[in-house]
Amino acid sequence: MTTKPMEHVTTKNPASSPSGAGSLPGVTGRVRGAALAVLCVAVLIANLDNTILNVALPTLSRDLQAGPADLQWIVDAYVIVFAGLLLTAGSLADRVGRKRTFMAGLAVFAVGSAWAAFSGSVTLLIAARAGMGVGGALLIPSTLSIISDMYRGPGERQRAISLWAATTGVGVALGPIIGGLLLAHFWWGSVFLVNVPIAVAGLIAAALLVPDSRDPGASAPDLAGAVLSIVAIGLVLWAIIEGPSRGWTSASVLGAGAAGLAVLAAFVGWERFSAHPMLHLGFFRNRAFAAAIPAVATVNFGLYGALFVLSQFLQFSLGYSPLAAGVRVLPAAVAIVVIAPLSAVGVRLIGPKLTMAAGLAFIASGLYLVSDVTVSSGYGGIVAGLVLLGAGAGLALPTSSGSVVGSVPREHSGIASATNTTANQVGGALGVAVVGSLLTTRYTGHITAALAGQHVPAAAMATIQGSLGGAIAVAARLPGASGGVLAHLARAAFASGLDLGMLAAAGVAVAGLLITVIWLPRRAQAD
């Protein structure tokens, strides 16, 4: 395939000497390092926001009277818009300039964060999270495409992407702790407001340090494709999230699920015949691209799904404060931070296939260990699983990103990185929706059966069935031993639901492992 020359727009800090073979012309190694740091910090706040939010979910459940479906929507509203716009944002970055798109994303993310901080209801918070998703969609794919353009040699690019991916681990590490500290001293809105000063500082640094580039031959953004993708993802997730409360066989759930799949088929058809598609289906003829995309979705399915339910397990079931719960997520975070930079070594020594396969094997093993939780399990029962989950993500995420970005011509790096991030986010959204819904369905069924024949007022029963947090609140108001019995039954039902969700996530990780072993090339292809 012949490639078109790229147009480069330098910053106001021109390099004094070339940065070395295979790197962006006119940008020194020092400037590249500073620009990489700015891009990684921007990725940090996006990941920080998600992990802070996980720790804040029990607080939101209490303060906003948010039920399980509400909590899932607060998490996934961001992801639906984010994932739906990513591919269009990637092509927009290629067309108008990656630096401009990156800075616009930071600005929109900051505004959305401020809106979320001062939302007074679940509905407004969900809307604000959707607004943040617009900013994230502009922000994230631009970072990866800028990195790919600054570091053109396959080896140095993989190392840079590994550092970029390790930032995810830093977000996992810092998010719960920062969230716990903020919630200990301020109201829940502070977990969103903290993004604003970081985003403003990032805007200033980006204007001074980050180089710009674009593809002069890029096509116009595919707005019809963006609308179809958002509608498809939204309908499918709505059906999964609302299934436990409305009934899995209800007309609304089945209708929404079927409509979502139909719109998804229409999206694929549109992208196949569109003159300027946002998803280049031809990329999937490349085995490195075609295997890495679904495999990375299975990574985030397990990671996001596990963090969503374990934050509630640590606080509601084990009784930890938000800060104490955040500290106890550190084993997974530290494993990501330590292992992610080493993934480049694995790719060099044994190739992307075996490195990715090892990561998914760790993830599946970690989820399986966590699925053994019982009502009597303490924190020690999940530590090994957390470490394996983090180590697997540290190996798999940068390896898949490197495979995707390195398998397409450089002028298409924006759309390739957007496709990679879309797979990440859709996988994470499905993880939260599926694991959360399985947990809720099992919890509701078990607690209802356990209380059958008891004379529980209808309002209290609805609260107990709604969530573990609601059941614990009702138990606290009961006299004598009744409260302790109810709390024990609710925690047992929650543990059973957690086990089911983690087993399902482990199965998805095994599917990703099989995809990797069968399809991913053993060695990286030449750039």
C-alpha positions as CSV (number, residue, x, y, z in Angstrom):
1,M,0.0,0.0,0.0
2,T,1.4,3.4,-0.9
3,T,1.3,6.1,1.7
4,K,0.7,9.8,1.3
5,P,3.2,12.3,2.8
6,M,2.0,13.8,6.1
7,E,1.7,17.5,6.8
8,H,3.4,18.5,10.0
9,V,2.8,21.7,11.9
10,T,5.5,22.4,14.5
11,T,4.9,24.2,17.8
12,K,6.4,27.5,18.8
13,N,9.3,25.5,20.3
14,P,11.2,24.3,17.2
15,A,13.8,21.7,17.8
16,S,17.4,22.6,17.5
17,S,18.4,19.3,16.0
18,P,16.8,16.2,14.5
19,S,15.4,13.8,17.0
20,G,16.9,10.7,15.4
21,A,16.1,8.3,12.8
22,G,12.5,7.2,12.6
23,S,11.2,10.1,14.6
24,L,9.1,13.2,13.8
25,P,11.3,15.6,11.8
26,G,12.3,18.7,13.6
27,V,11.4,17.6,17.1
28,T,14.2,16.8,19.6
29,G,14.2,13.9,22.0
30,R,13.8,16.3,24.9
31,V,10.7,17.9,23.4
32,R,9.3,14.5,22.5
33,G,9.7,13.4,26.1
34,A,8.0,16.5,27.4
35,A,5.1,16.2,24.9
36,L,4.7,12.5,25.8
37,A,4.4,13.5,29.5
38,V,1.7,16.0,28.6
39,L,-0.2,13.4,26.6
40,C,0.1,10.8,29.4
41,V,-1.2,13.3,32.0
42,A,-4.2,13.9,29.8
43,V,-4.9,10.2,29.6
44,L,-4.4,10.1,33.4
45,I,-7.2,12.4,34.2
46,A,-9.6,10.4,31.9
47,N,-8.7,7.2,33.6
48,L,-8.5,8.9,37.0
49,D,-12.1,10.0,36.6
50,N,-13.4,6.5,36.0
51,T,-11.5,4.9,39.0
52,I,-12.5,7.8,41.3
53,L,-16.1,7.3,40.2
54,N,-16.0,3.6,41.1
55,V,-15.0,4.5,44.7
56,A,-17.8,7.2,44.8
57,L,-20.6,4.8,43.7
58,P,-21.7,3.8,47.2
59,T,-21.7,7.5,48.2
60,L,-23.8,8.4,45.1
61,S,-26.2,5.5,46.0
62,R,-26.8,7.0,49.4
63,D,-26.8,10.7,48.6
64,L,-28.7,10.6,45.3
65,Q,-30.8,7.5,46.1
66,A,-29.3,5.9,43.0
67,G,-30.2,2.3,42.4
68,P,-28.0,-0.3,40.6
69,A,-29.3,0.6,37.2
70,D,-28.7,4.3,37.9
71,L,-25.1,3.6,39.0
72,Q,-24.5,1.6,35.8
73,W,-25.9,4.5,33.7
74,I,-23.7,7.0,35.5
75,V,-20.7,4.9,34.5
76,D,-21.8,4.0,31.0
77,A,-23.3,7.3,29.9
78,Y,-19.8,8.5,29.5
79,V,-18.7,5.4,27.6
80,I,-21.7,5.3,25.2
81,V,-21.0,8.8,23.9
82,F,-17.2,8.3,24.2
83,A,-17.2,5.1,22.2
84,G,-19.8,6.3,19.7
85,L,-17.8,9.4,18.8
86,L,-14.3,8.0,19.0
87,L,-14.0,6.9,15.3
88,T,-15.4,10.2,14.0
89,A,-13.1,12.0,16.4
90,G,-10.1,10.0,15.1
91,S,-10.9,10.9,11.5
92,L,-11.5,14.5,12.6
93,A,-8.1,14.6,14.2
94,D,-6.5,13.3,11.0
95,R,-8.3,16.0,9.0
96,V,-8.1,19.2,11.1
97,G,-5.0,18.4,13.2
98,R,-4.4,16.1,16.1
99,K,-3.1,18.8,18.5
100,R,-6.2,21.0,17.9
101,T,-8.5,18.0,18.5
102,F,-6.6,17.0,21.6
103,M,-6.9,20.5,23.1
104,A,-10.5,20.8,22.2
105,G,-11.1,17.5,24.0
106,L,-9.3,18.8,27.1
107,A,-11.5,21.9,27.2
108,V,-14.8,20.0,26.7
109,F,-13.8,17.4,29.4
110,A,-13.1,20.2,31.8
111,V,-16.5,21.9,31.2
112,G,-18.3,18.5,31.5
113,S,-16.4,17.8,34.8
114,A,-17.5,21.1,36.3
115,W,-21.1,20.4,35.2
116,A,-21.0,16.9,36.8
117,A,-19.6,18.3,40.0
118,F,-22.6,20.5,40.6
119,S,-25.3,18.1,39.3
120,G,-28.0,17.8,41.8
121,S,-29.8,14.7,40.6
122,V,-29.1,11.4,38.9
123,T,-30.5,12.6,35.6
124,L,-28.3,15.7,35.5
125,L,-25.2,13.7,36.5
126,I,-25.9,11.2,33.7
127,A,-26.2,14.0,31.2
128,A,-23.0,15.6,32.4
129,R,-21.2,12.3,32.1
130,A,-22.4,12.1,28.5
131,G,-20.9,15.6,28.0
132,M,-17.6,14.4,29.4
133,G,-17.7,11.6,26.9
134,V,-17.6,14.1,24.1
135,G,-14.4,15.5,25.5
136,G,-12.9,12.1,26.1
137,A,-13.7,11.1,22.5
138,L,-11.7,14.1,21.2
139,L,-8.9,13.7,23.7
140,I,-7.9,10.0,23.9
141,P,-7.4,8.9,20.2
142,S,-5.5,12.1,19.5
143,T,-2.9,11.2,22.2
144,L,-2.2,7.8,20.7
145,S,-1.9,9.1,17.1
146,I,0.4,11.9,18.2
147,I,2.6,9.4,20.0
148,S,2.6,7.2,16.9
149,D,3.7,10.1,14.8
150,M,6.4,11.3,17.2
151,Y,7.9,7.9,17.6
152,R,8.1,6.3,14.2
153,G,10.5,3.4,14.9
154,P,8.6,0.2,15.9
155,G,10.7,-0.4,19.0
156,E,10.6,3.2,20.3
157,R,7.0,3.5,19.5
158,Q,6.2,0.3,21.4
159,R,8.1,1.7,24.4
160,A,6.3,5.0,24.2
161,I,2.9,3.2,24.0
162,S,3.9,1.1,26.9
163,L,4.4,4.2,29.0
164,W,1.1,5.6,27.7
165,A,-0.6,2.4,28.7
166,A,1.1,2.4,32.1
167,T,-0.6,5.7,32.8
168,T,-3.8,3.7,33.0
169,G,-2.3,1.9,35.9
170,V,-1.4,5.1,37.6
171,G,-5.0,6.2,37.2
172,V,-6.2,2.9,38.8
173,A,-3.7,3.5,41.6
174,L,-4.3,7.1,42.3
175,G,-8.0,7.3,41.5
176,P,-9.4,5.3,44.4
177,I,-7.0,7.0,46.9
178,I,-7.7,10.5,45.7
179,G,-11.4,9.7,45.6
180,G,-11.3,8.4,49.1
181,L,-9.5,11.5,50.4
182,L,-11.9,13.9,48.6
183,L,-14.9,12.0,49.9
184,A,-13.5,12.1,53.4
185,H,-13.3,15.9,53.4
186,F,-15.7,17.2,50.7
187,W,-19.0,16.4,48.9
188,W,-19.2,13.9,46.1
189,G,-18.9,16.5,43.4
190,S,-15.3,17.1,44.3
191,V,-14.4,13.8,42.6
192,F,-15.3,15.5,39.3
193,L,-14.2,19.0,40.1
194,V,-10.6,17.8,40.6
195,N,-10.3,17.3,36.8
196,V,-10.7,21.0,36.0
197,P,-7.3,22.4,37.2
198,I,-5.5,19.4,35.7
199,A,-7.2,20.0,32.4
200,V,-6.4,23.7,32.4
201,A,-2.7,23.0,33.1
202,G,-2.7,20.4,30.3
203,L,-4.1,22.9,27.9
204,I,-1.3,25.4,28.6
205,A,1.4,22.7,28.4
206,A,0.0,21.3,25.2
207,A,-0.1,24.7,23.5
208,L,3.7,25.0,24.2
209,L,5.0,21.5,23.8
210,V,2.9,19.1,21.7
211,P,3.6,19.0,18.0
212,D,0.8,19.0,15.5
213,S,0.2,16.8,12.5
214,R,-2.6,15.8,10.2
215,D,-3.3,13.8,7.1
216,P,-4.0,16.2,4.2
217,G,-5.9,13.5,2.4
218,A,-8.2,12.6,5.2
219,S,-11.9,12.4,4.3
220,A,-14.7,14.4,6.0
221,P,-16.0,13.1,9.3
222,D,-18.6,10.4,9.0
223,L,-21.5,11.9,11.0
224,A,-24.1,9.4,9.9
225,G,-21.8,6.6,11.1
226,A,-21.3,8.3,14.4
227,V,-25.1,8.6,15.0
228,L,-25.6,4.9,14.0
229,S,-22.8,3.7,16.3
230,I,-24.1,5.8,19.3
231,V,-27.7,4.5,18.8
232,A,-26.6,0.9,18.4
233,I,-24.3,0.9,21.5
234,G,-26.9,2.8,23.5
235,L,-29.8,0.4,22.7
236,V,-27.8,-2.7,23.4
237,L,-26.4,-1.3,26.7
238,W,-29.9,-0.1,27.7
239,A,-31.3,-3.6,27.2
240,I,-28.5,-5.2,29.3
241,I,-28.7,-2.6,32.1
242,E,-32.5,-2.5,32.4
243,G,-32.9,-6.3,32.0
244,P,-32.8,-7.1,35.8
245,S,-35.4,-4.4,36.8
246,R,-37.8,-4.7,33.7
247,G,-37.4,-8.4,33.1
248,W,-35.1,-10.1,30.6
249,T,-38.1,-11.3,28.6
250,S,-40.1,-8.0,28.7
251,A,-41.1,-6.4,25.4
252,S,-39.1,-3.3,26.0
253,V,-35.8,-5.1,26.8
254,L,-36.1,-7.6,23.9
255,G,-37.2,-4.8,21.5
256,A,-34.3,-2.5,22.5
257,G,-31.8,-5.3,22.2
258,A,-33.1,-6.4,18.8
259,A,-33.2,-2.8,17.6
260,G,-29.7,-2.2,18.8
261,L,-28.4,-5.2,16.8
262,A,-30.3,-4.1,13.7
263,V,-28.8,-0.6,14.0
264,L,-25.4,-2.2,14.4
265,A,-25.9,-4.1,11.2
266,A,-27.0,-0.9,9.5
267,F,-23.8,0.8,10.8
268,V,-21.6,-2.0,9.3
269,G,-23.5,-1.7,6.0
270,W,-23.1,2.0,5.9
271,E,-19.4,1.8,6.7
272,R,-18.9,-0.8,4.0
273,F,-20.4,1.4,1.2
274,S,-19.8,4.9,2.5
275,A,-17.4,7.1,0.4
276,H,-15.8,8.3,3.7
277,P,-16.3,5.7,6.4
278,M,-15.2,6.4,9.9
279,L,-14.4,2.6,10.4
280,H,-12.1,1.3,7.7
281,L,-13.3,-2.2,7.4
282,G,-10.3,-2.9,5.1
283,F,-8.1,-2.7,8.1
284,F,-9.6,-5.9,9.4
285,R,-7.9,-7.8,6.5
286,N,-4.7,-7.3,8.5
287,R,-4.5,-10.1,11.1
288,A,-2.6,-8.0,13.6
289,F,-5.4,-5.4,13.5
290,A,-8.3,-7.9,13.3
291,A,-7.2,-10.0,16.3
292,A,-6.0,-7.2,18.6
293,I,-9.3,-5.3,18.4
294,P,-11.7,-7.9,19.9
295,A,-8.9,-9.2,22.2
296,V,-8.4,-5.8,23.9
297,A,-12.2,-5.5,24.3
298,T,-12.1,-8.7,26.4
299,V,-9.3,-7.2,28.6
300,N,-11.4,-4.2,29.6
301,F,-14.5,-6.2,29.9
302,G,-12.9,-8.0,32.9
303,L,-11.0,-5.0,34.3
304,Y,-13.9,-2.5,34.3
305,G,-16.5,-5.1,35.3
306,A,-14.3,-6.3,38.3
307,L,-13.6,-2.7,39.5
308,F,-17.3,-1.8,39.3
309,V,-18.4,-4.6,41.6
310,L,-15.4,-4.9,43.9
311,S,-15.6,-1.2,44.9
312,Q,-19.1,-2.0,46.2
313,F,-18.0,-5.3,47.8
314,L,-15.2,-3.5,49.7
315,Q,-17.5,-0.8,51.1
316,F,-20.9,-2.3,51.5
317,S,-20.0,-5.9,52.3
318,L,-16.6,-5.5,54.1
319,G,-17.5,-2.1,55.6
320,Y,-14.4,-0.1,54.4
321,S,-14.5,3.6,54.0
322,P,-14.0,5.0,50.4
323,L,-10.4,5.8,51.2
324,A,-9.7,2.4,52.8
325,A,-11.4,0.7,49.8
326,G,-9.3,2.7,47.4
327,V,-6.1,1.7,49.2
328,R,-7.1,-2.0,48.8
329,V,-7.4,-1.7,45.0
330,L,-3.7,-0.8,44.9
331,P,-2.4,-4.4,44.2
332,A,-4.1,-4.3,40.8
333,A,-2.9,-0.8,40.1
334,V,0.7,-1.4,41.1
335,A,0.8,-4.5,38.9
336,I,-0.4,-2.5,35.9
337,V,2.2,0.2,36.6
338,V,5.1,-2.3,37.0
339,I,4.2,-4.7,34.2
340,A,3.0,-2.3,31.4
341,P,6.5,-0.9,30.7
342,L,7.9,-4.4,30.6
343,S,5.4,-5.4,27.9
344,A,7.7,-3.9,25.2
345,V,10.4,-6.4,26.4
346,G,7.9,-9.2,26.0
347,V,6.9,-8.2,22.5
348,R,10.6,-8.0,21.5
349,L,11.6,-11.4,23.0
350,I,8.5,-13.6,22.4
351,G,6.4,-11.5,20.1
352,P,2.9,-9.9,20.5
353,K,1.0,-13.2,20.3
354,L,2.5,-14.8,23.3
355,T,2.7,-11.5,25.3
356,M,-1.0,-10.8,24.7
357,A,-1.9,-14.5,25.4
358,A,-0.1,-14.4,28.7
359,G,-1.9,-11.2,29.7
360,L,-5.3,-12.7,29.0
361,A,-4.4,-15.9,30.8
362,F,-3.5,-13.8,33.9
363,I,-6.8,-11.9,33.6
364,A,-8.9,-15.0,33.3
365,S,-7.1,-16.6,36.3
366,G,-7.5,-13.5,38.4
367,L,-11.2,-13.2,37.7
368,Y,-11.7,-16.9,38.4
369,L,-10.0,-16.5,41.8
370,V,-12.2,-13.5,42.7
371,S,-15.3,-15.6,41.7
372,D,-14.6,-17.8,44.8
373,V,-15.8,-15.0,47.1
374,T,-18.3,-16.0,49.8
375,V,-20.1,-14.0,52.5
376,S,-17.4,-14.9,55.0
377,S,-14.5,-13.9,52.7
378,G,-12.3,-11.1,53.8
379,Y,-10.1,-8.8,51.8
380,G,-7.4,-11.5,51.7
381,G,-9.7,-13.6,49.5
382,I,-9.4,-11.2,46.5
383,V,-5.8,-9.9,46.7
384,A,-4.3,-12.6,44.5
385,G,-7.0,-12.1,41.9
386,L,-6.4,-8.3,41.9
387,V,-2.7,-8.8,41.3
388,L,-3.3,-11.2,38.4
389,L,-5.9,-8.9,36.9
390,G,-3.5,-5.9,37.0
391,A,-0.6,-7.9,35.7
392,G,-2.6,-9.2,32.8
393,A,-3.9,-5.8,31.9
394,G,-0.3,-4.4,32.1
395,L,0.8,-7.0,29.5
396,A,-2.2,-6.9,27.2
397,L,-3.2,-3.3,26.9
398,P,0.1,-1.8,25.5
399,T,0.6,-5.0,23.3
400,S,-2.7,-4.7,21.7
401,S,-2.4,-0.9,21.2
402,G,1.0,-1.4,19.5
403,S,-0.4,-4.1,17.3
404,V,-3.3,-2.0,16.1
405,V,-1.3,1.3,15.5
406,G,1.7,-0.5,14.0
407,S,-0.5,-2.5,11.5
408,V,-1.8,0.5,9.5
409,P,-0.1,3.2,7.4
410,R,1.0,6.2,9.5
411,E,-1.4,8.7,7.9
412,H,-4.3,6.5,9.3
413,S,-2.9,6.5,12.8
414,G,-5.7,8.7,14.1
415,I,-8.5,6.4,13.0
416,A,-6.5,3.3,14.0
417,S,-5.9,4.6,17.5
418,A,-9.6,5.6,17.7
419,T,-10.7,2.1,16.7
420,N,-8.4,0.7,19.4
421,T,-9.8,3.0,22.0
422,T,-13.4,2.3,20.9
423,A,-12.7,-1.4,21.4
424,N,-11.3,-0.6,24.9
425,Q,-14.3,1.5,25.9
426,V,-17.0,-0.7,24.4
427,G,-15.4,-3.7,26.2
428,G,-15.4,-1.8,29.4
429,A,-19.0,-0.6,29.0
430,L,-20.2,-4.1,28.3
431,G,-18.2,-5.4,31.3
432,V,-20.0,-2.9,33.6
433,A,-23.3,-3.6,32.0
434,V,-23.1,-7.4,31.8
435,V,-21.3,-8.1,35.1
436,G,-23.5,-5.5,36.9
437,S,-26.7,-7.0,35.5
438,L,-25.7,-10.5,36.3
439,L,-24.9,-9.5,39.8
440,T,-28.2,-7.6,40.2
441,T,-30.3,-10.5,38.8
442,R,-28.6,-13.1,41.1
443,Y,-28.8,-10.7,44.1
444,T,-32.5,-9.9,43.6
445,G,-33.4,-13.6,43.1
446,H,-31.5,-14.8,46.2
447,I,-32.6,-12.1,48.6
448,T,-36.2,-12.5,47.4
449,A,-36.1,-16.2,48.0
450,A,-34.4,-15.8,51.4
451,L,-37.1,-13.4,52.6
452,A,-40.0,-15.4,51.2
453,G,-42.8,-15.8,53.8
454,Q,-41.4,-12.9,56.0
455,H,-43.8,-10.0,56.7
456,V,-41.7,-7.2,55.1
457,P,-43.4,-3.9,54.2
458,A,-43.6,-3.4,50.5
459,A,-41.5,-0.2,50.6
460,A,-38.7,-1.8,52.6
461,M,-38.8,-4.9,50.4
462,A,-38.3,-2.8,47.3
463,T,-35.3,-1.1,49.0
464,I,-33.8,-4.4,50.0
465,Q,-34.2,-5.9,46.6
466,G,-32.9,-2.8,44.9
467,S,-29.3,-3.0,46.1
468,L,-27.0,-4.3,48.9
469,G,-26.6,-0.7,50.1
470,G,-30.3,-0.4,50.4
471,A,-30.5,-3.7,52.3
472,I,-27.7,-2.6,54.7
473,A,-29.5,0.7,55.4
474,V,-32.8,-1.1,56.2
475,A,-30.9,-3.6,58.4
476,A,-29.3,-0.8,60.4
477,R,-32.8,0.4,61.4
478,L,-34.1,-3.0,62.6
479,P,-34.1,-3.9,66.3
480,G,-32.3,-6.7,67.9
481,A,-30.8,-9.6,65.9
482,S,-33.1,-9.0,62.9
483,G,-30.8,-6.4,61.4
484,G,-27.8,-8.7,61.6
485,V,-29.7,-11.5,60.0
486,L,-30.9,-9.3,57.1
487,A,-27.4,-7.9,56.6
488,H,-25.9,-11.4,56.4
489,L,-28.5,-12.6,53.9
490,A,-28.0,-9.5,51.7
491,R,-24.2,-9.9,51.8
492,A,-24.5,-13.6,50.9
493,A,-26.8,-12.7,47.9
494,F,-24.4,-10.0,46.8
495,A,-21.4,-12.4,47.0
496,S,-23.3,-15.0,44.9
497,G,-24.0,-12.3,42.3
498,L,-20.4,-11.2,42.3
499,D,-19.3,-14.8,41.8
500,L,-21.6,-15.2,38.7
501,G,-20.4,-11.9,37.2
502,M,-16.7,-12.7,37.7
503,L,-17.1,-16.2,36.2
504,A,-18.8,-14.7,33.1
505,A,-15.9,-12.2,32.8
506,A,-13.4,-15.0,33.1
507,G,-15.2,-16.8,30.3
508,V,-14.9,-13.7,28.1
509,A,-11.2,-13.4,28.9
510,V,-10.7,-17.0,27.8
511,A,-12.5,-16.2,24.5
512,G,-10.1,-13.3,24.0
513,L,-7.2,-15.7,24.7
514,L,-8.4,-18.1,22.0
515,I,-8.8,-15.2,19.5
516,T,-5.2,-14.2,20.3
517,V,-3.7,-17.6,19.9
518,I,-5.6,-18.4,16.7
519,W,-5.3,-15.1,14.8
520,L,-2.7,-12.7,16.2
521,P,0.6,-13.0,14.3
522,R,3.5,-14.4,16.2
523,R,5.8,-11.5,15.4
524,A,5.2,-7.8,14.9
525,Q,5.0,-6.8,11.2
526,A,7.5,-4.4,9.7
527,D,6.4,-0.8,10.0
